[in-house]
Amino acid sequence: MTENATMQKFGYPQTLVRDYAHWCVLARPAQATLGALVLVCKDEAEAFSDISAAAFAELAQVTRELESSLATFRPYQKINYLMLMMVDKDVHFHVLPRYDATQNFGGENYPDPGWPAVPDLSSSVTPADMAGLVTALRDVWVATG
């Protein structure tokens, strides 16, 4: 796999949940909401319009599997895809499942303080058992392809 700086920043390979030909799904170390992910394109591109046609095509499968898997992990009320790319230049999305109630995992509580409005990225929690969270997400991953 070709890893880029954004993948490294978000803990690759320890946070890798699922690997695809053109994308990788990482558990976001700072969990803004429980199950928060980073979806990173492996193409050398700093603009969404610059990713390859193959990456665009694969994105449909990746998002289907991602949403289905997160719903299996914890039923969420909404899901937000944030493409910010201000600091981390590689094409990527922050994927935040949104909850109307506090979630618990591994004895830790994960509120969604922005609910039902804009997600509050400043109130994130780094899980004491990040490896356990990554394993739990891997264990529920639904492959459709």
C-alpha positions in Angstrom: 0.0 0.0 0.0 1.2 3.5 -0.7 0.8 5.5 2.4 0.6 9.2 2.5 1.2 11.9 5.2 -2.6 12.1 6.0 -2.7 8.3 6.6 0.3 8.6 8.9 -1.1 11.5 10.8 -4.2 9.5 11.6 -2.3 6.5 12.9 -1.8 4.2 9.9 -1.3 1.2 10.1 -2.5 0.8 13.7 -5.8 2.5 13.0 -6.5 0.8 9.7 -10.1 -0.6 9.7 -10.4 -1.5 6.0 -8.1 -1.2 3.0 -9.3 -0.8 -0.6 -7.4 -0.3 -3.9 -7.8 3.5 -3.9 -9.0 4.3 -0.3 -8.3 3.3 3.2 -10.6 3.6 6.2 -9.0 4.6 9.5 -10.4 4.9 13.0 -10.0 8.6 13.9 -7.7 8.7 17.0 -9.6 11.7 18.3 -13.2 10.4 18.4 -15.5 13.4 17.9 -18.3 10.9 18.0 -18.1 7.1 18.7 -17.0 5.3 15.5 -15.5 8.4 13.9 -13.4 7.5 10.8 -11.1 9.1 8.3 -11.6 8.0 4.7 -8.3 8.7 2.9 -7.7 8.5 -0.9 -4.4 6.8 -1.8 -4.1 8.8 -5.0 -1.5 11.5 -5.1 -4.1 14.3 -5.1 -4.7 17.4 -3.1 -8.0 18.3 -4.8 -11.1 16.1 -4.9 -11.4 16.7 -8.7 -7.9 15.4 -9.2 -8.5 11.8 -7.9 -8.5 9.1 -10.5 -11.7 7.8 -12.2 -11.0 4.5 -10.5 -11.0 6.1 -7.1 -14.3 7.9 -7.8 -15.8 4.6 -9.0 -14.6 2.7 -5.9 -15.9 5.4 -3.6 -19.5 4.2 -4.2 -18.6 0.7 -2.8 -16.6 2.2 0.0 -19.3 4.5 1.3 -22.0 1.7 1.1 -19.8 -0.6 3.2 -18.7 2.2 5.5 -22.3 3.2 6.3 -23.6 -0.3 6.6 -20.7 -1.2 8.9 -21.1 1.8 11.2 -24.8 1.1 11.5 -24.0 -2.4 12.6 -21.4 -1.1 15.1 -23.9 1.4 16.6 -27.2 2.5 15.0 -26.7 6.2 14.3 -29.3 8.8 13.4 -27.2 10.7 10.8 -23.8 10.5 9.2 -21.6 13.5 8.3 -18.8 13.5 5.7 -16.5 16.5 6.3 -13.9 17.2 3.6 -11.8 19.9 5.3 -8.2 19.4 3.9 -6.9 22.6 5.4 -3.9 21.1 7.3 -3.8 17.6 5.9 -3.6 18.1 2.1 -4.3 14.6 0.8 -7.9 14.0 -0.3 -9.8 12.7 2.7 -13.1 12.8 4.6 -13.7 12.8 8.3 -16.7 10.5 8.7 -18.8 11.1 11.8 -21.7 9.0 12.8 -24.2 11.2 14.7 -26.1 10.2 17.8 -29.0 11.8 19.7 -27.8 10.1 22.9 -24.5 9.4 24.6 -22.8 6.2 23.5 -20.7 4.0 25.7 -17.7 1.8 24.5 -15.1 0.2 26.7 -16.4 2.0 29.8 -16.0 5.4 28.2 -18.9 7.8 27.3 -19.0 9.5 23.9 -21.5 12.3 23.8 -22.3 14.1 20.5 -22.3 17.7 21.9 -23.1 19.2 18.5 -26.2 17.2 18.0 -28.5 18.0 16.2 -26.4 20.7 14.6 -22.8 21.0 13.3 -20.4 18.4 14.8 -18.2 19.7 17.6 -14.7 18.6 16.6 -13.1 20.3 19.6 -14.7 17.9 22.1 -13.1 14.7 20.9 -11.9 11.8 23.1 -8.9 9.6 22.4 -10.0 6.1 23.6 -8.0 4.4 26.3 -8.4 1.2 24.2 -7.9 2.5 20.7 -6.9 -1.0 19.5 -10.1 -2.4 20.9 -12.1 0.2 19.0 -10.2 -0.6 15.8 -10.9 -4.4 16.3 -14.6 -3.8 17.0 -14.9 -1.8 13.8 -13.0 -4.4 11.8 -15.2 -7.2 13.2 -18.5 -5.6 12.0 -17.2 -4.5 8.6 -19.6 -5.5 5.9 -18.1 -6.3 2.5 -20.4 -5.8 -0.5 -18.0 -6.1 -3.3 
